[in-house]
Amino acid sequence: MTVFAWIVVGAITLMRIIAAYHVPLTGDEAYYWEWSRHPAFGYVDHPPMVAWTIALFSPLGLTPGAIRLGFIVCGLIATLAGAAAATDLAEGDRRAGAVTAVAFSLTPLYSLAFGSATPDGPYLAAWAVSLWFAVRAFKRRRPLDFVLLGIALGAALLTRFFAVALVFGIAMYAVAPARRQLYRAGLGMSLTIAAVLYAPFVVWNALHDWVTFDFTFVGRHVTHLSWKGPLTLYAINAGAYSPGLWIGALVCAVRPRSALLAWTALPLLGLLTVLAFIEPVEIHWMFGPYASLCVALGLAYVHLSSRMRVVWASASVVPALILLPMIFVAAVAPGPIYQAFRNTGSTLRNTGPFEIFTFWPLAQDVKKIAEKSDAIVMTDGYGLSSLLDFDAGIAPVVIGYNWQGRESRRWYPADRRPTRALFVDKETLASRPDFAKQLALACDRVVAAPSLAYSYAGVPPRSYYLTWCDGMKPDAIRLLRWEQPGDERPDVATLGSAR
């Protein structure tokens, strides 16, 4: 089992590396890359760890693979740390660690997290390392382990807000009368170290109107009541995490063999389940609890009978071994996959995920057009603006009323006064009367330019629509961002209509 596990880990890591270098950046990844070029202790949408991870590997070059390499390393760290935590909890039984390593590696959604430049890679690595150091510290009571636990928890807090659930779970685990001495042994010091590491992010927010907290707890949420919400969430998760692994994780959640794993998994799992009744819950929000449950899977495996081990392994590993190669092939050879998809009679709106292969030629053409006319380039999407910058060095100028991605507004302040702009959009201006109205207010003359279209590997062309904004008024950028003088963010009432 152990040899098989590490063969799987090596093979999956290699697949992630190959895909990372073959697939163009997505809009979110390019946006986080922009963050890495503007070092800070905080950003509007997330804590800073995703930007720091990209910056750490920036000397390796300006390619998608180099941007993502740090996140592939995070995948290895998370897998090794999770396996070590399971082995320690199983009193040195390496089979527990092997099962956890397989679960981390074969979960399809984890491969997306560890193969793309998003906050999830560092988040999972810090979560798994925190579990490992917590197990070590609580068993050995050595000061160094408590110090390392504090550093790991601080790193987790700097990745995603959901890491608060990890800190809460570890703190509550030690509240039980039989374990309260852990605070005196060093857990209090661990929590203090974590708080100190988190403090610069809190200070940054205090100096920026608590913008990250505002976005996290208010700006990104849209109420959508549905009694089917949890059922839909769990059904989608079964496909994203692989059916056998997801069901096995839920069984471990119901019958946990470790109080530490239960405390670090169940509170957030329960909160998200309840939240699904009142708003859409994104499937990657389950990453942290699922990491703890992957460790629980390893612990549970060693207590199964030989027959049940075979049954569980077959039910868990086989579906994942089918799903992952399909995802890998779709990433490195999307053309044949798309044609097979079309042969079923299905279609994709705007070519679906294949549009990422059209961004590079779009960036080259837009740069030539804009430079010839001495114009800035505007988009209403932070991802598209960042991709144009990554692919062609076009300074990102983001307009529109959507609050998400507001970090990009700091890169081109509203008090700048360009005279001409080229607006690049994925939709026609005729279909967006709100933007047509604002452009008419901000520009002396609004003129449609010829659209651009690009195809890839037999996929129908993806069209982009260009509009000239001539004679821009002194407050044109502010108008195009739906801002009033002195505003730094749009009216929250407009957020529900933002696309």
Summary of the structure (lengths in Angstrom):
residues: 499
radius of gyration: 24.2
end to end distance: 48.1
largest distance: 77.3
contacts: 1740
relative contact order: 0.10
helix: 67%
strand: 8%
